[in-house]
Amino acid sequence: MKEITRIHLAALPYNIEVDAKKLLEKYLASIEQSLSADEDAMREIEARMAEILTERGVTGEKVIVAGDIGAIIEQLGKPTDFADENTVAQAHEEPRAPKRLMRDTHNGT
């Protein structure tokens, strides 16, 4: 028998197995890290997850299992899929000093 806990996903209450909860938390954390996502973006992602769970028939008192989380990950994709090319490139670049404007005193008009 597996241990079950209660979570809220997109403000909706769900029963979830502890193993599935850990998997979901890890997935959400990796999405947030790869996107540097704000709260609004994370709410939208959670809302989509809730829609997927509803499509799979997980409503009311039914329990979310690891297979449901696997289906969510498969449908939404890897966390790196959320970031566009610019976001990924910016994450790997070193921070630059701000550009400074200089006046050309010899050739200026």
N, C-alpha and C positions, 0 to 999 in steps of 0.2 A: 504494500500500500504506500502510495506516495503522499508526501506532505503538500498541502494546498494552502495558499495564502490569498489575500484579496489585494487587488491593485485598482488604480483608476487610470484609464487610458483615454485621452481626449474627453475627460470629465465623465466617462462612463465606467461604472464599477464592473469588474470582472474577477472571477475566481481563476487562479492560475497555479500550476504546479511550481514548486520552488525551483526546480531545474530549468523550467521554461522561463521563469522570471529572470534568473541569472543570465540566460541567453539573450533575452529581450533587453535587459539593462546594458549588456555589453554592446549589443547592436546599436542601441540608441546613443550610447556614449561615443561610439566610433563615428556615427553619422554627425553628431554635434562637433566632434573634433575635426573631421575632414572638411566640414562646411564652415566651421566657425559660426555656426547657426545661432540666430537669435531666438527668443522665445516664440515669436509668431511662426517662424519656419518650423520649429519643432512641434508646435501645436498642429500645423497642417499635416506634418508627417504622421503624427499620432492619430489624427482624424482619418487619414487614409488607411492606417493599420486597423482601426476600428471598423471601417467599411469592409476590408478584406475578411476580418473575423466574422462579420455579419454574413457575408457571402458564403463563408464556410459553415455557417449554421451555429456559430458560437454566440449564443445570446442567453439572456436570463441567467440561470444558475449553472449553465454548462461550464466545464473547466477547460481552460486553454492548456494545451499540452505542447511539448517540444515540436511535434509535427506541425502544429499550427504556426509556430514561430518560424519554422523552416519554410513554410509556404509563404509567409510574409516576406522573408528575406529573398526568396526566389523571385517573387513578383516585383518587389521594390528594387532589388539589385544590391550590389555591394556598396558600402559607404563611399568608395572612391567613384562610383558611378554618379553620385549626386553632385559632385563638384565638376564644374566645367574646366576646360583647359587652362583658363586664366587663373582660376583659384588654385589649381594644382601647381602651376608654375610659380605663383606668388608664395605658396607655402614652402617651396624649396629654395627660393632665392634669399640671399642675405639682405637684411634691411639696408636701404641706401640712405645716404645723407640727403637732405632736401636740396633741390637745385637752387642756386643763387643767381640772380640777374646781375650782370656787371655792365657798367657804362663804358663805351668805347670813347675815350676822351680825345683820341688822335683823329679818328675818322667820323666822328659824330657830327650831326648837323643841328 
